[in-house]
Amino acid sequence: GSEIRIDGEKLGEFQPNANNYRAYRSRPFRIDSGSTATLEFAGLNAGQIGLLDAVTLEPIAAWDDDSIWSHGSPTADTNALIPAGVEVALGANGAAVANLAVEGRLLLANKPASLRADSVLVDGPAARLWVGRENAPHQEDFTLTKPGPPSDPAVGSAGRNFQVARTV
């Protein structure tokens, strides 16, 4: 197996397939603009050889980046939509919204985080709410809080106070 670290922090552990190349994804991590970071790949088993074909870093928008939202960063009194094709990372400051619809991807870095919403709908074939992955588990606290009265309006069979994940 292999381990991936950024500046010493473990991002994930991977077991390469002996016969084929495979793509692996770690959990999100943050590198601030203008800073540098060290990316390490470490073998975990003596006598095994792993070949690295390519490393791709994909930009992921931070939740508090106003440019990704159509009306500025959402607040506890507004609804939020993460559209299909958009990846957003929830940071250590957490977030509070009235209702959240995820058609793209909401990811958590390996930091304590919280999300407060009357309802959360993860909807669509590529929609994801990722709190870690099998090969890179989230090792910090994550709190999802549903405050107060049911949301309005009702959404199909889910009702008015829900967390729902579905694919279409």
CNS distance restraints for C-alpha pairs under 8 A (distance, minus, plus):
assign (resid   1 and name CA) (resid  13 and name CA) 7.01 0.50 0.50
assign (resid   1 and name CA) (resid  14 and name CA) 5.57 0.50 0.50
assign (resid   1 and name CA) (resid  15 and name CA) 4.35 0.50 0.50
assign (resid   1 and name CA) (resid  16 and name CA) 6.32 0.50 0.50
assign (resid   1 and name CA) (resid  43 and name CA) 6.10 0.50 0.50
assign (resid   1 and name CA) (resid  44 and name CA) 5.33 0.50 0.50
assign (resid   1 and name CA) (resid  45 and name CA) 6.20 0.50 0.50
assign (resid   2 and name CA) (resid  13 and name CA) 5.68 0.50 0.50
assign (resid   2 and name CA) (resid  14 and name CA) 5.18 0.50 0.50
assign (resid   2 and name CA) (resid  15 and name CA) 6.32 0.50 0.50
assign (resid   2 and name CA) (resid  16 and name CA) 7.60 0.50 0.50
assign (resid   2 and name CA) (resid  41 and name CA) 6.73 0.50 0.50
assign (resid   2 and name CA) (resid  42 and name CA) 5.50 0.50 0.50
assign (resid   2 and name CA) (resid  43 and name CA) 4.51 0.50 0.50
assign (resid   2 and name CA) (resid  44 and name CA) 5.42 0.50 0.50
assign (resid   2 and name CA) (resid  45 and name CA) 7.91 0.50 0.50
assign (resid   2 and name CA) (resid  50 and name CA) 7.82 0.50 0.50
assign (resid   3 and name CA) (resid  10 and name CA) 7.14 0.50 0.50
assign (resid   3 and name CA) (resid  11 and name CA) 7.60 0.50 0.50
assign (resid   3 and name CA) (resid  12 and name CA) 5.85 0.50 0.50
assign (resid   3 and name CA) (resid  13 and name CA) 4.40 0.50 0.50
assign (resid   3 and name CA) (resid  14 and name CA) 6.24 0.50 0.50
assign (resid   3 and name CA) (resid  40 and name CA) 8.00 0.50 0.50
assign (resid   3 and name CA) (resid  41 and name CA) 5.77 0.50 0.50
assign (resid   3 and name CA) (resid  42 and name CA) 5.16 0.50 0.50
assign (resid   3 and name CA) (resid  43 and name CA) 6.45 0.50 0.50
assign (resid   3 and name CA) (resid  44 and name CA) 6.92 0.50 0.50
assign (resid   4 and name CA) (resid  10 and name CA) 5.99 0.50 0.50
assign (resid   4 and name CA) (resid  11 and name CA) 5.54 0.50 0.50
assign (resid   4 and name CA) (resid  12 and name CA) 5.51 0.50 0.50
assign (resid   4 and name CA) (resid  13 and name CA) 6.38 0.50 0.50
assign (resid   4 and name CA) (resid  26 and name CA) 7.93 0.50 0.50
assign (resid   4 and name CA) (resid  39 and name CA) 7.30 0.50 0.50
assign (resid   4 and name CA) (resid  40 and name CA) 5.66 0.50 0.50
assign (resid   4 and name CA) (resid  41 and name CA) 4.78 0.50 0.50
assign (resid   4 and name CA) (resid  42 and name CA) 6.50 0.50 0.50
assign (resid   5 and name CA) (resid   9 and name CA) 5.07 0.50 0.50
assign (resid   5 and name CA) (resid  10 and name CA) 4.34 0.50 0.50
assign (resid   5 and name CA) (resid  11 and name CA) 5.31 0.50 0.50
assign (resid   5 and name CA) (resid  12 and name CA) 7.35 0.50 0.50
assign (resid   5 and name CA) (resid  39 and name CA) 5.83 0.50 0.50
assign (resid   5 and name CA) (resid  40 and name CA) 5.06 0.50 0.50
assign (resid   5 and name CA) (resid  41 and name CA) 6.63 0.50 0.50
assign (resid   6 and name CA) (resid  10 and name CA) 6.70 0.50 0.50
assign (resid   6 and name CA) (resid  11 and name CA) 6.95 0.50 0.50
assign (resid   6 and name CA) (resid  37 and name CA) 6.61 0.50 0.50
assign (resid   6 and name CA) (resid  38 and name CA) 5.54 0.50 0.50
assign (resid   6 and name CA) (resid  39 and name CA) 4.58 0.50 0.50
assign (resid   6 and name CA) (resid  40 and name CA) 6.24 0.50 0.50
assign (resid   7 and name CA) (resid  37 and name CA) 5.85 0.50 0.50
assign (resid   7 and name CA) (resid  38 and name CA) 5.03 0.50 0.50
assign (resid   7 and name CA) (resid  39 and name CA) 6.50 0.50 0.50
assign (resid   7 and name CA) (resid  40 and name CA) 7.84 0.50 0.50
assign (resid   8 and name CA) (resid  38 and name CA) 7.90 0.50 0.50
assign (resid   8 and name CA) (resid  40 and name CA) 7.80 0.50 0.50
assign (resid  11 and name CA) (resid  26 and name CA) 5.73 0.50 0.50
assign (resid  11 and name CA) (resid  27 and name CA) 6.01 0.50 0.50
assign (resid  11 and name CA) (resid  28 and name CA) 7.98 0.50 0.50
assign (resid  11 and name CA) (resid  29 and name CA) 7.89 0.50 0.50
assign (resid  11 and name CA) (resid 136 and name CA) 6.09 0.50 0.50
assign (resid  12 and name CA) (resid  26 and name CA) 5.55 0.50 0.50
assign (resid  12 and name CA) (resid  27 and name CA) 7.09 0.50 0.50
assign (resid  12 and name CA) (resid 135 and name CA) 5.66 0.50 0.50
assign (resid  12 and name CA) (resid 136 and name CA) 4.20 0.50 0.50
assign (resid  12 and name CA) (resid 137 and name CA) 7.57 0.50 0.50
assign (resid  13 and name CA) (resid 135 and name CA) 5.50 0.50 0.50
assign (resid  13 and name CA) (resid 136 and name CA) 6.39 0.50 0.50
assign (resid  14 and name CA) (resid  24 and name CA) 7.44 0.50 0.50
assign (resid  14 and name CA) (resid 135 and name CA) 6.25 0.50 0.50
assign (resid  16 and name CA) (resid  21 and name CA) 7.86 0.50 0.50
assign (resid  16 and name CA) (resid  22 and name CA) 7.39 0.50 0.50
assign (resid  16 and name CA) (resid  50 and name CA) 7.32 0.50 0.50
assign (resid  17 and name CA) (resid  21 and name CA) 6.95 0.50 0.50
assign (resid  17 and name CA) (resid  22 and name CA) 7.13 0.50 0.50
assign (resid  26 and name CA) (resid 133 and name CA) 7.85 0.50 0.50
assign (resid  26 and name CA) (resid 135 and name CA) 7.60 0.50 0.50
assign (resid  26 and name CA) (resid 136 and name CA) 6.09 0.50 0.50
assign (resid  27 and name CA) (resid 107 and name CA) 7.97 0.50 0.50
assign (resid  27 and name CA) (resid 108 and name CA) 7.52 0.50 0.50
assign (resid  27 and name CA) (resid 109 and name CA) 6.37 0.50 0.50
assign (resid  27 and name CA) (resid 110 and name CA) 7.39 0.50 0.50
assign (resid  27 and name CA) (resid 132 and name CA) 6.13 0.50 0.50
assign (resid  27 and name CA) (resid 133 and name CA) 6.96 0.50 0.50
assign (resid  27 and name CA) (resid 136 and name CA) 5.99 0.50 0.50
assign (resid  27 and name CA) (resid 137 and name CA) 7.92 0.50 0.50
assign (resid  28 and name CA) (resid  60 and name CA) 7.96 0.50 0.50
assign (resid  28 and name CA) (resid  89 and name CA) 7.43 0.50 0.50
assign (resid  28 and name CA) (resid 107 and name CA) 7.02 0.50 0.50
assign (resid  28 and name CA) (resid 108 and name CA) 6.67 0.50 0.50
assign (resid  28 and name CA) (resid 109 and name CA) 4.91 0.50 0.50
assign (resid  28 and name CA) (resid 110 and name CA) 7.48 0.50 0.50
assign (resid  29 and name CA) (resid 109 and name CA) 5.46 0.50 0.50
assign (resid  29 and name CA) (resid 110 and name CA) 7.29 0.50 0.50
assign (resid  30 and name CA) (resid 109 and name CA) 7.58 0.50 0.50
assign (resid  31 and name CA) (resid  35 and name CA) 6.68 0.50 0.50
assign (resid  31 and name CA) (resid  36 and name CA) 7.21 0.50 0.50
assign (resid  31 and name CA) (resid  37 and name CA) 6.96 0.50 0.50
assign (resid  43 and name CA) (resid  48 and name CA) 7.56 0.50 0.50
assign (resid  43 and name CA) (resid  49 and name CA) 7.78 0.50 0.50
assign (resid  43 and name CA) (resid  50 and name CA) 7.56 0.50 0.50
assign (resid  60 and name CA) (resid  87 and name CA) 5.46 0.50 0.50
assign (resid  60 and name CA) (resid  88 and name CA) 5.69 0.50 0.50
assign (resid  60 and name CA) (resid  89 and name CA) 6.40 0.50 0.50
assign (resid  61 and name CA) (resid  65 and name CA) 6.71 0.50 0.50
assign (resid  61 and name CA) (resid  68 and name CA) 7.16 0.50 0.50
assign (resid  61 and name CA) (resid  87 and name CA) 6.27 0.50 0.50
assign (resid  61 and name CA) (resid  88 and name CA) 4.79 0.50 0.50
assign (resid  61 and name CA) (resid  89 and name CA) 6.12 0.50 0.50
assign (resid  62 and name CA) (resid  88 and name CA) 5.63 0.50 0.50
assign (resid  62 and name CA) (resid  89 and name CA) 4.99 0.50 0.50
assign (resid  62 and name CA) (resid  90 and name CA) 6.50 0.50 0.50
assign (resid  62 and name CA) (resid  91 and name CA) 6.98 0.50 0.50
assign (resid  63 and name CA) (resid  73 and name CA) 7.49 0.50 0.50
assign (resid  63 and name CA) (resid  88 and name CA) 5.82 0.50 0.50
assign (resid  63 and name CA) (resid  89 and name CA) 5.71 0.50 0.50
assign (resid  63 and name CA) (resid  90 and name CA) 5.32 0.50 0.50
assign (resid  63 and name CA) (resid  91 and name CA) 6.75 0.50 0.50
assign (resid  63 and name CA) (resid  95 and name CA) 7.84 0.50 0.50
assign (resid  64 and name CA) (resid  73 and name CA) 5.97 0.50 0.50
assign (resid  65 and name CA) (resid  69 and name CA) 7.75 0.50 0.50
assign (resid  65 and name CA) (resid  73 and name CA) 6.84 0.50 0.50
assign (resid  66 and name CA) (resid  71 and name CA) 7.90 0.50 0.50
assign (resid  66 and name CA) (resid  72 and name CA) 4.65 0.50 0.50
assign (resid  66 and name CA) (resid  73 and name CA) 4.96 0.50 0.50
assign (resid  67 and name CA) (resid  72 and name CA) 6.85 0.50 0.50
assign (resid  68 and name CA) (resid  72 and name CA) 7.70 0.50 0.50
assign (resid  68 and name CA) (resid  73 and name CA) 8.00 0.50 0.50
assign (resid  69 and name CA) (resid  73 and name CA) 5.90 0.50 0.50
assign (resid  69 and name CA) (resid  74 and name CA) 7.53 0.50 0.50
assign (resid  74 and name CA) (resid  78 and name CA) 5.72 0.50 0.50
assign (resid  74 and name CA) (resid  79 and name CA) 6.72 0.50 0.50
assign (resid  74 and name CA) (resid  80 and name CA) 5.94 0.50 0.50
assign (resid  74 and name CA) (resid  96 and name CA) 7.76 0.50 0.50
assign (resid  74 and name CA) (resid  97 and name CA) 6.21 0.50 0.50
assign (resid  75 and name CA) (resid  79 and name CA) 7.78 0.50 0.50
assign (resid  75 and name CA) (resid  95 and name CA) 7.78 0.50 0.50
assign (resid  75 and name CA) (resid  96 and name CA) 5.98 0.50 0.50
assign (resid  75 and name CA) (resid  97 and name CA) 5.15 0.50 0.50
assign (resid  75 and name CA) (resid  98 and name CA) 7.48 0.50 0.50
assign (resid  76 and name CA) (resid  96 and name CA) 4.70 0.50 0.50
assign (resid  76 and name CA) (resid  97 and name CA) 3.92 0.50 0.50
assign (resid  76 and name CA) (resid  98 and name CA) 5.26 0.50 0.50
assign (resid  76 and name CA) (resid 116 and name CA) 7.92 0.50 0.50
assign (resid  76 and name CA) (resid 117 and name CA) 7.68 0.50 0.50
assign (resid  77 and name CA) (resid  97 and name CA) 6.09 0.50 0.50
assign (resid  77 and name CA) (resid  98 and name CA) 5.22 0.50 0.50
assign (resid  78 and name CA) (resid  97 and name CA) 5.73 0.50 0.50
assign (resid  78 and name CA) (resid  98 and name CA) 5.19 0.50 0.50
assign (resid  78 and name CA) (resid  99 and name CA) 7.20 0.50 0.50
assign (resid  79 and name CA) (resid  97 and name CA) 5.93 0.50 0.50
assign (resid  79 and name CA) (resid  98 and name CA) 5.13 0.50 0.50
assign (resid  79 and name CA) (resid  99 and name CA) 4.73 0.50 0.50
assign (resid  79 and name CA) (resid 100 and name CA) 5.95 0.50 0.50
assign (resid  80 and name CA) (resid  97 and name CA) 6.67 0.50 0.50
assign (resid  80 and name CA) (resid  98 and name CA) 7.66 0.50 0.50
assign (resid  80 and name CA) (resid  99 and name CA) 6.26 0.50 0.50
assign (resid  80 and name CA) (resid 100 and name CA) 4.87 0.50 0.50
assign (resid  80 and name CA) (resid 101 and name CA) 6.28 0.50 0.50
assign (resid  81 and name CA) (resid 100 and name CA) 5.96 0.50 0.50
assign (resid  81 and name CA) (resid 101 and name CA) 4.81 0.50 0.50
assign (resid  81 and name CA) (resid 102 and name CA) 5.92 0.50 0.50
assign (resid  81 and name CA) (resid 103 and name CA) 7.44 0.50 0.50
assign (resid  82 and name CA) (resid  86 and name CA) 6.41 0.50 0.50
assign (resid  82 and name CA) (resid  87 and name CA) 7.62 0.50 0.50
assign (resid  82 and name CA) (resid  88 and name CA) 7.49 0.50 0.50
assign (resid  82 and name CA) (resid 100 and name CA) 7.97 0.50 0.50
assign (resid  82 and name CA) (resid 101 and name CA) 6.36 0.50 0.50
assign (resid  82 and name CA) (resid 102 and name CA) 4.85 0.50 0.50
assign (resid  82 and name CA) (resid 103 and name CA) 5.74 0.50 0.50
assign (resid  82 and name CA) (resid 104 and name CA) 5.54 0.50 0.50
assign (resid  82 and name CA) (resid 105 and name CA) 7.09 0.50 0.50
assign (resid  82 and name CA) (resid 106 and name CA) 7.61 0.50 0.50
assign (resid  83 and name CA) (resid 102 and name CA) 6.59 0.50 0.50
assign (resid  83 and name CA) (resid 103 and name CA) 4.94 0.50 0.50
assign (resid  83 and name CA) (resid 104 and name CA) 5.06 0.50 0.50
assign (resid  84 and name CA) (resid 102 and name CA) 7.79 0.50 0.50
assign (resid  84 and name CA) (resid 103 and name CA) 4.63 0.50 0.50
assign (resid  84 and name CA) (resid 104 and name CA) 3.91 0.50 0.50
assign (resid  84 and name CA) (resid 105 and name CA) 7.61 0.50 0.50
assign (resid  84 and name CA) (resid 124 and name CA) 7.97 0.50 0.50
assign (resid  84 and name CA) (resid 126 and name CA) 7.19 0.50 0.50
assign (resid  84 and name CA) (resid 127 and name CA) 6.97 0.50 0.50
assign (resid  85 and name CA) (resid 103 and name CA) 7.85 0.50 0.50
assign (resid  85 and name CA) (resid 104 and name CA) 5.20 0.50 0.50
assign (resid  85 and name CA) (resid 105 and name CA) 7.65 0.50 0.50
assign (resid  85 and name CA) (resid 126 and name CA) 7.99 0.50 0.50
assign (resid  86 and name CA) (resid 104 and name CA) 5.03 0.50 0.50
assign (resid  86 and name CA) (resid 105 and name CA) 6.30 0.50 0.50
assign (resid  87 and name CA) (resid 104 and name CA) 6.01 0.50 0.50
assign (resid  87 and name CA) (resid 105 and name CA) 4.66 0.50 0.50
assign (resid  87 and name CA) (resid 106 and name CA) 5.98 0.50 0.50
assign (resid  87 and name CA) (resid 107 and name CA) 7.23 0.50 0.50
assign (resid  88 and name CA) (resid 105 and name CA) 6.25 0.50 0.50
assign (resid  88 and name CA) (resid 106 and name CA) 5.03 0.50 0.50
assign (resid  88 and name CA) (resid 107 and name CA) 6.11 0.50 0.50
assign (resid  89 and name CA) (resid 106 and name CA) 5.88 0.50 0.50
assign (resid  89 and name CA) (resid 107 and name CA) 4.70 0.50 0.50
assign (resid  89 and name CA) (resid 108 and name CA) 5.48 0.50 0.50
assign (resid  89 and name CA) (resid 109 and name CA) 6.76 0.50 0.50
assign (resid  90 and name CA) (resid  94 and name CA) 6.18 0.50 0.50
assign (resid  90 and name CA) (resid  95 and name CA) 7.36 0.50 0.50
assign (resid  90 and name CA) (resid 106 and name CA) 6.96 0.50 0.50
assign (resid  90 and name CA) (resid 107 and name CA) 6.16 0.50 0.50
assign (resid  90 and name CA) (resid 108 and name CA) 5.26 0.50 0.50
assign (resid  90 and name CA) (resid 109 and name CA) 7.10 0.50 0.50
assign (resid  90 and name CA) (resid 113 and name CA) 7.14 0.50 0.50
assign (resid  91 and name CA) (resid 108 and name CA) 6.87 0.50 0.50
assign (resid  91 and name CA) (resid 109 and name CA) 6.79 0.50 0.50
assign (resid  91 and name CA) (resid 111 and name CA) 7.25 0.50 0.50
assign (resid  91 and name CA) (resid 113 and name CA) 6.36 0.50 0.50
assign (resid  92 and name CA) (resid 111 and name CA) 5.81 0.50 0.50
assign (resid  92 and name CA) (resid 112 and name CA) 5.65 0.50 0.50
assign (resid  92 and name CA) (resid 113 and name CA) 4.87 0.50 0.50
assign (resid  92 and name CA) (resid 114 and name CA) 7.63 0.50 0.50
assign (resid  93 and name CA) (resid 113 and name CA) 6.66 0.50 0.50
assign (resid  93 and name CA) (resid 114 and name CA) 7.60 0.50 0.50
assign (resid  94 and name CA) (resid 113 and name CA) 5.10 0.50 0.50
assign (resid  94 and name CA) (resid 114 and name CA) 4.58 0.50 0.50
assign (resid  94 and name CA) (resid 115 and name CA) 5.69 0.50 0.50
assign (resid  95 and name CA) (resid 114 and name CA) 6.41 0.50 0.50
assign (resid  95 and name CA) (resid 115 and name CA) 5.00 0.50 0.50
assign (resid  95 and name CA) (resid 116 and name CA) 6.29 0.50 0.50
assign (resid  96 and name CA) (resid 115 and name CA) 5.79 0.50 0.50
assign (resid  96 and name CA) (resid 116 and name CA) 4.49 0.50 0.50
assign (resid  96 and name CA) (resid 117 and name CA) 5.99 0.50 0.50
assign (resid  97 and name CA) (resid 116 and name CA) 6.25 0.50 0.50
assign (resid  97 and name CA) (resid 117 and name CA) 5.12 0.50 0.50
assign (resid  97 and name CA) (resid 118 and name CA) 7.62 0.50 0.50
assign (resid  98 and name CA) (resid 116 and name CA) 7.98 0.50 0.50
assign (resid  98 and name CA) (resid 117 and name CA) 5.25 0.50 0.50
assign (resid  98 and name CA) (resid 118 and name CA) 5.57 0.50 0.50
assign (resid  98 and name CA) (resid 119 and name CA) 7.34 0.50 0.50
assign (resid  99 and name CA) (resid 117 and name CA) 5.36 0.50 0.50
assign (resid  99 and name CA) (resid 118 and name CA) 5.45 0.50 0.50
assign (resid  99 and name CA) (resid 119 and name CA) 4.88 0.50 0.50
assign (resid  99 and name CA) (resid 120 and name CA) 6.13 0.50 0.50
assign (resid  99 and name CA) (resid 151 and name CA) 7.48 0.50 0.50
assign (resid 100 and name CA) (resid 117 and name CA) 6.65 0.50 0.50
assign (resid 100 and name CA) (resid 119 and name CA) 6.17 0.50 0.50
assign (resid 100 and name CA) (resid 120 and name CA) 4.80 0.50 0.50
assign (resid 100 and name CA) (resid 121 and name CA) 6.26 0.50 0.50
assign (resid 101 and name CA) (resid 120 and name CA) 5.89 0.50 0.50
assign (resid 101 and name CA) (resid 121 and name CA) 4.71 0.50 0.50
assign (resid 101 and name CA) (resid 122 and name CA) 6.00 0.50 0.50
assign (resid 101 and name CA) (resid 123 and name CA) 7.30 0.50 0.50
assign (resid 102 and name CA) (resid 106 and name CA) 7.01 0.50 0.50
assign (resid 102 and name CA) (resid 120 and name CA) 7.61 0.50 0.50
assign (resid 102 and name CA) (resid 121 and name CA) 6.03 0.50 0.50
assign (resid 102 and name CA) (resid 122 and name CA) 4.63 0.50 0.50
assign (resid 102 and name CA) (resid 123 and name CA) 6.15 0.50 0.50
assign (resid 102 and name CA) (resid 127 and name CA) 6.16 0.50 0.50
assign (resid 102 and name CA) (resid 128 and name CA) 7.13 0.50 0.50
assign (resid 102 and name CA) (resid 129 and name CA) 7.56 0.50 0.50
assign (resid 103 and name CA) (resid 122 and name CA) 6.13 0.50 0.50
assign (resid 103 and name CA) (resid 123 and name CA) 5.30 0.50 0.50
assign (resid 103 and name CA) (resid 124 and name CA) 5.66 0.50 0.50
assign (resid 103 and name CA) (resid 126 and name CA) 7.07 0.50 0.50
assign (resid 103 and name CA) (resid 127 and name CA) 4.63 0.50 0.50
assign (resid 103 and name CA) (resid 128 and name CA) 7.46 0.50 0.50
assign (resid 104 and name CA) (resid 126 and name CA) 6.35 0.50 0.50
assign (resid 104 and name CA) (resid 127 and name CA) 4.66 0.50 0.50
assign (resid 104 and name CA) (resid 128 and name CA) 6.45 0.50 0.50
assign (resid 105 and name CA) (resid 126 and name CA) 7.61 0.50 0.50
assign (resid 105 and name CA) (resid 127 and name CA) 5.49 0.50 0.50
assign (resid 105 and name CA) (resid 128 and name CA) 4.62 0.50 0.50
assign (resid 105 and name CA) (resid 129 and name CA) 5.92 0.50 0.50
assign (resid 105 and name CA) (resid 130 and name CA) 7.44 0.50 0.50
assign (resid 106 and name CA) (resid 128 and name CA) 6.20 0.50 0.50
assign (resid 106 and name CA) (resid 129 and name CA) 4.84 0.50 0.50
assign (resid 106 and name CA) (resid 130 and name CA) 6.21 0.50 0.50
assign (resid 107 and name CA) (resid 128 and name CA) 7.90 0.50 0.50
assign (resid 107 and name CA) (resid 129 and name CA) 6.07 0.50 0.50
assign (resid 107 and name CA) (resid 130 and name CA) 4.86 0.50 0.50
assign (resid 107 and name CA) (resid 131 and name CA) 6.33 0.50 0.50
assign (resid 107 and name CA) (resid 132 and name CA) 7.88 0.50 0.50
assign (resid 108 and name CA) (resid 113 and name CA) 7.57 0.50 0.50
assign (resid 108 and name CA) (resid 130 and name CA) 6.49 0.50 0.50
assign (resid 108 and name CA) (resid 131 and name CA) 5.52 0.50 0.50
assign (resid 108 and name CA) (resid 132 and name CA) 6.93 0.50 0.50
assign (resid 108 and name CA) (resid 138 and name CA) 7.81 0.50 0.50
assign (resid 109 and name CA) (resid 132 and name CA) 7.99 0.50 0.50
assign (resid 109 and name CA) (resid 138 and name CA) 7.76 0.50 0.50
assign (resid 110 and name CA) (resid 132 and name CA) 7.81 0.50 0.50
assign (resid 110 and name CA) (resid 138 and name CA) 5.67 0.50 0.50
assign (resid 110 and name CA) (resid 139 and name CA) 6.38 0.50 0.50
assign (resid 110 and name CA) (resid 140 and name CA) 6.20 0.50 0.50
assign (resid 111 and name CA) (resid 139 and name CA) 7.87 0.50 0.50
assign (resid 111 and name CA) (resid 140 and name CA) 5.67 0.50 0.50
assign (resid 111 and name CA) (resid 141 and name CA) 7.51 0.50 0.50
assign (resid 112 and name CA) (resid 140 and name CA) 5.02 0.50 0.50
assign (resid 112 and name CA) (resid 141 and name CA) 4.78 0.50 0.50
assign (resid 112 and name CA) (resid 142 and name CA) 5.83 0.50 0.50
assign (resid 113 and name CA) (resid 140 and name CA) 7.91 0.50 0.50
assign (resid 113 and name CA) (resid 141 and name CA) 6.44 0.50 0.50
assign (resid 113 and name CA) (resid 142 and name CA) 4.95 0.50 0.50
assign (resid 113 and name CA) (resid 143 and name CA) 6.59 0.50 0.50
assign (resid 114 and name CA) (resid 142 and name CA) 5.44 0.50 0.50
assign (resid 114 and name CA) (resid 143 and name CA) 4.59 0.50 0.50
assign (resid 114 and name CA) (resid 144 and name CA) 5.85 0.50 0.50
assign (resid 114 and name CA) (resid 145 and name CA) 7.72 0.50 0.50
assign (resid 115 and name CA) (resid 142 and name CA) 7.98 0.50 0.50
assign (resid 115 and name CA) (resid 143 and name CA) 6.30 0.50 0.50
assign (resid 115 and name CA) (resid 144 and name CA) 4.92 0.50 0.50
assign (resid 115 and name CA) (resid 145 and name CA) 6.27 0.50 0.50
assign (resid 116 and name CA) (resid 144 and name CA) 5.85 0.50 0.50
assign (resid 116 and name CA) (resid 145 and name CA) 4.63 0.50 0.50
assign (resid 116 and name CA) (resid 146 and name CA) 5.96 0.50 0.50
assign (resid 116 and name CA) (resid 147 and name CA) 7.18 0.50 0.50
assign (resid 117 and name CA) (resid 144 and name CA) 7.75 0.50 0.50
assign (resid 117 and name CA) (resid 145 and name CA) 6.38 0.50 0.50
assign (resid 117 and name CA) (resid 146 and name CA) 5.32 0.50 0.50
assign (resid 117 and name CA) (resid 147 and name CA) 6.81 0.50 0.50
assign (resid 118 and name CA) (resid 145 and name CA) 7.94 0.50 0.50
assign (resid 118 and name CA) (resid 146 and name CA) 4.93 0.50 0.50
assign (resid 118 and name CA) (resid 147 and name CA) 5.84 0.50 0.50
assign (resid 118 and name CA) (resid 148 and name CA) 7.26 0.50 0.50
assign (resid 118 and name CA) (resid 149 and name CA) 7.65 0.50 0.50
assign (resid 118 and name CA) (resid 150 and name CA) 6.65 0.50 0.50
assign (resid 118 and name CA) (resid 151 and name CA) 5.68 0.50 0.50
assign (resid 118 and name CA) (resid 161 and name CA) 6.53 0.50 0.50
assign (resid 118 and name CA) (resid 162 and name CA) 7.48 0.50 0.50
assign (resid 119 and name CA) (resid 146 and name CA) 6.95 0.50 0.50
assign (resid 119 and name CA) (resid 151 and name CA) 6.46 0.50 0.50
assign (resid 119 and name CA) (resid 160 and name CA) 7.73 0.50 0.50
assign (resid 119 and name CA) (resid 161 and name CA) 5.85 0.50 0.50
assign (resid 119 and name CA) (resid 162 and name CA) 5.07 0.50 0.50
assign (resid 119 and name CA) (resid 163 and name CA) 5.72 0.50 0.50
assign (resid 120 and name CA) (resid 162 and name CA) 6.46 0.50 0.50
assign (resid 120 and name CA) (resid 163 and name CA) 4.65 0.50 0.50
assign (resid 120 and name CA) (resid 164 and name CA) 6.42 0.50 0.50
assign (resid 121 and name CA) (resid 162 and name CA) 7.67 0.50 0.50
assign (resid 121 and name CA) (resid 163 and name CA) 5.75 0.50 0.50
assign (resid 121 and name CA) (resid 164 and name CA) 4.92 0.50 0.50
assign (resid 121 and name CA) (resid 165 and name CA) 6.11 0.50 0.50
assign (resid 122 and name CA) (resid 127 and name CA) 5.88 0.50 0.50
assign (resid 122 and name CA) (resid 128 and name CA) 6.42 0.50 0.50
assign (resid 122 and name CA) (resid 129 and name CA) 6.93 0.50 0.50
assign (resid 122 and name CA) (resid 163 and name CA) 7.87 0.50 0.50
assign (resid 122 and name CA) (resid 164 and name CA) 6.00 0.50 0.50
assign (resid 122 and name CA) (resid 165 and name CA) 4.55 0.50 0.50
assign (resid 122 and name CA) (resid 166 and name CA) 6.45 0.50 0.50
assign (resid 123 and name CA) (resid 127 and name CA) 5.66 0.50 0.50
assign (resid 123 and name CA) (resid 164 and name CA) 7.73 0.50 0.50
assign (resid 123 and name CA) (resid 165 and name CA) 5.80 0.50 0.50
assign (resid 123 and name CA) (resid 166 and name CA) 5.16 0.50 0.50
assign (resid 123 and name CA) (resid 167 and name CA) 5.84 0.50 0.50
assign (resid 123 and name CA) (resid 168 and name CA) 7.60 0.50 0.50
assign (resid 124 and name CA) (resid 166 and name CA) 6.42 0.50 0.50
assign (resid 124 and name CA) (resid 167 and name CA) 4.52 0.50 0.50
assign (resid 124 and name CA) (resid 168 and name CA) 5.39 0.50 0.50
assign (resid 125 and name CA) (resid 166 and name CA) 7.87 0.50 0.50
assign (resid 125 and name CA) (resid 167 and name CA) 4.68 0.50 0.50
assign (resid 125 and name CA) (resid 168 and name CA) 5.68 0.50 0.50
assign (resid 126 and name CA) (resid 167 and name CA) 7.80 0.50 0.50
assign (resid 127 and name CA) (resid 167 and name CA) 7.65 0.50 0.50
assign (resid 131 and name CA) (resid 137 and name CA) 7.55 0.50 0.50
assign (resid 131 and name CA) (resid 138 and name CA) 5.88 0.50 0.50
assign (resid 131 and name CA) (resid 142 and name CA) 7.91 0.50 0.50
assign (resid 132 and name CA) (resid 136 and name CA) 5.74 0.50 0.50
assign (resid 132 and name CA) (resid 137 and name CA) 4.35 0.50 0.50
assign (resid 132 and name CA) (resid 138 and name CA) 4.22 0.50 0.50
assign (resid 132 and name CA) (resid 139 and name CA) 7.98 0.50 0.50
assign (resid 133 and name CA) (resid 137 and name CA) 5.00 0.50 0.50
assign (resid 133 and name CA) (resid 138 and name CA) 7.20 0.50 0.50
assign (resid 149 and name CA) (resid 161 and name CA) 7.72 0.50 0.50
assign (resid 150 and name CA) (resid 160 and name CA) 5.14 0.50 0.50
assign (resid 150 and name CA) (resid 161 and name CA) 4.46 0.50 0.50
assign (resid 151 and name CA) (resid 160 and name CA) 4.90 0.50 0.50
assign (resid 151 and name CA) (resid 161 and name CA) 5.49 0.50 0.50
assign (resid 152 and name CA) (resid 160 and name CA) 5.83 0.50 0.50
assign (resid 153 and name CA) (resid 160 and name CA) 6.22 0.50 0.50
assign (resid 154 and name CA) (resid 158 and name CA) 7.21 0.50 0.50
assign (resid 154 and name CA) (resid 159 and name CA) 4.76 0.50 0.50
assign (resid 154 and name CA) (resid 160 and name CA) 4.32 0.50 0.50
assign (resid 154 and name CA) (resid 161 and name CA) 7.96 0.50 0.50
assign (resid 155 and name CA) (resid 159 and name CA) 5.45 0.50 0.50
assign (resid 155 and name CA) (resid 160 and name CA) 6.39 0.50 0.50
assign (resid 158 and name CA) (resid 162 and name CA) 6.27 0.50 0.50
assign (resid 158 and name CA) (resid 164 and name CA) 7.14 0.50 0.50
